[in-house]
Amino acid sequence: MFTPAFAARESVQVTRLANPVAIDGKWTTADEWSDTNRISMYVIQGPASTGYIRLKHDANSLYLLVDFISDTTPASKQTQKGGTSDLDGFNMGIDKDVNDTNTECCDMTVDIHWNNGKAAPDPVTPQWVEGAMSYNATNDPDSKTSHAIYEFSIPMGTFEKNSAIRASVWDRSRAVNMHWPRYQGSWSMSYFGDLVFSEVVVPEFPLGATVLLAAVVLGAALMTRRKWHLEMNA
């Protein structure tokens, strides 16, 4: 059984992939990420905002979607004290093994930024991670309003049995920073969220909807049977 190395840590289930992923920075189809759990991010700075992460895996890769619903405008050039600054972007720290003795910032980071006034985001780093970002929400079931969406494919060889992450997104034009797990005043890996890899495939329908559908089908069958008995006895 998986046991986190630190107490009071958050964890996220990385479910088994059922629907293929195209790394294009958007919901390519409306069901592309329906086989995942939707995890809410926390506002660390700025006004009330909404953002989610979703994770799944297959034998080759971990797939990550970051749906920053409140970031509705692409980065535009903004001058701050000391010069210009990146506006929008995503950063993820990875702790490959929570049981090792290193608790500093992270073992590796994944970054993508939409820099000041550019027409497209900079390439994701490191280069062997596939990543994309867009403001195309056409197929997004959580919000059709244009907003920042990030997608990544990270080789499974990056992770070990006991791995953890932290994910952070910025919309600097609104001075908003969102984080998962909850930021506890330090970038130390002691506060990362644990990845729980699972072979469970998330059903297309929530359990409640499935139960309701089964009840409707059963009710219809019983009514048909009762009608048949009434006609036979008439």
N, C-alpha and C positions, 0 to 999 in steps of 0.2 A: 504493500500500500504506500502511496506517495505521501511523505510527511515533510512539510515545509521546514526549513532550517530556522526560521525566526517566527516568534509568536505574533499573533494579531496581524498577519499579512492577508492581503486579498489574493484571490486566485481567479483564473479564468479557464474555462473548459475549451480546449481546442478540438473541435469535433472533426469527424472524418468527412472529407469532401464527397459530396454527391453531385453537385453541379459544377461544371468546369469554369475556370476563371480566365478572363482575358485581361491582362494588365494594361489597362488603358485609362485609368483614373476616373472611372465612372461605372455605374450599373449598366453593363452592356445589355443585359436583359433584366426584366423585372424579378426573375427568380435566381439570378446569378449568386446572390448571397443569402437566399432564403433558407439554406441548409446550415445556418449558423445561429448562435445566440447573440442578441444585441446587448452590448454592455455600455452603460452610460458613463461618460467622462465627467470629471469634476471641474468646476470653475475655480481656478486658482487666483486669477486676476481679472478685473473688469466686471461689466454688468452681466446679468443673467444670460446664459447662452446654452446652446444644445449641441452636443457632439456624442458620437457613438463609435465604438470599435467592434469589429467582428473578426473572428479568427477561425480557420479550418486548415486541414492538412491532408496530404496524401503521402505516398511513400517517398516522394522526392522533395517536396517543398512545404513550408508553412506559408499560408496566404493571409494577408492582413488588409482589411478595409478600415479606413478612418473617414467617417461621415461627419464633417464639421458643418452642420446645418446652419449655424448662425453666421458663418463667414460667407456673406452673399456677394461680395465684390472682389474682383481680382486686385492684386496689389498695384498700387499706383505710387509714383515717386513722392517721397515725403522726406523733408529735411529736418533733422533733429540736432540738438546740441552736439557738436563734435562731428557733424557730417551726416551723410545718409545712412540709413539702416535697413536691413531686411525687414519686410513687412509680414508676409505670410510664410508659413513653413511648418514642417513636421520633423520631429527628432525622436528616435527611439533608442534607448539604451538596452543592451542585452547582457544579462548575467548568465554565462554558459552553465555554471554549476554553483548552485546556492550553498553547497556544502564545503566549498573551498574557503580559504582564509582571506581572500581579497574582498573587501567591502567598500572599495572606493567608488568612483563614478560608474564604471561599467567595463566589461571585457571588450565590447565593441559597440559602435553606434551606427544607426542608419539615418541618413538625412536627405531631405529634399526641400528646396526653398523656391519661392516665387519672388525674385528680387525686384528692386525698385524699377517700375516702369517697363519691365520686359514683357514681350509678347507671349512668352512661355516659361515654365519653370526650368531651373537648372537641372542637369542630370542627377539622378540619385547616386549617393555614395554609401558604401563602397560600390565599385563598378560591377562586381559579380552579383549584386542584388538587383533584381528587376523591379522598377518602380515607375509610377506615373501619377500625375495630378491634373485635375481639370475642374471646371465649374459647370459641368454638364450633368444636370440632375433629371433628365428626361424620364428615365426609368426607375428613379429612386422611390420606393414605396413610402419612405418616411417624409419626404418633402420634394415637390416638383419645382420649387423655387431654386433658381441657380445658386449653388453654394460649393464650397471647396470639398473635393473628394480625393482621397489618396488611396492607392492600391499598391501592394508589394507582394513579391514572391521571394522568399528567403530559403536557400537550400537547407534541408533538414539536417545536414551534417554540421550546421552551425550550432545546433542545440544538443544538449546531453539529457540524461534522464531527469535531472532536477534543474531546469532552467527557469529564468524569470525575466520580466521586461518592465520597462516604464515607457509610456508613450506621452508625447506632449505636442500640442498644436498651438500656433499663434495666429491671431488676426491683429496685427499691430496697429492697423488703422483705427480699430475700435479699442485698442489696448486690452485685448482679451487673450488669456492663456488658459487652456484646458489640459487636464492631466488624467492619466490612469496609470496606476492606482492613485488614491488620494495623496497629494503631496504633503509630506510631514516635516518640511523645513530643511530637507537635506537631499542631495542627489545620491546619497550612499545606496549601494545595492542592498543594504539591509531592509530598505523600504520598497523594493520592487514587488511586483505582483507575480505570483507563481503561475507557470504554464502547466496545465494538466492535460496532457495529450490523451485523447479518447478515441476509441473505435466506434463510438456512438454516432449515428447519422441523424441529424435533426429532421423530424418529419416535415413534410410540406405544410401540414395543417397543425395548429396548436392542439394540445390534448383535449381542451374543452370543446373545440370545434369538431374534433373527431368523435367524441362521445355524443355530442348533439346529433351529428349526422347518423351515427349508429342507432340512436333512439328514434329518429325520424323514420329510418328504413324499417326498423322493427315494428313501429307503430303502423306503418303502411301495410306491412305483411299481415299483421293481426287483423286489421280492418278488412283486408281482402279475404282472409280466411273466414271471418265472421259472416261476410256477405255471401260467400259460397255456401256456408252452412244454412243460412236463412233461405237461399234459393232452393237448396236441396230439400228442405223441410216444408216448403210452401205447398 
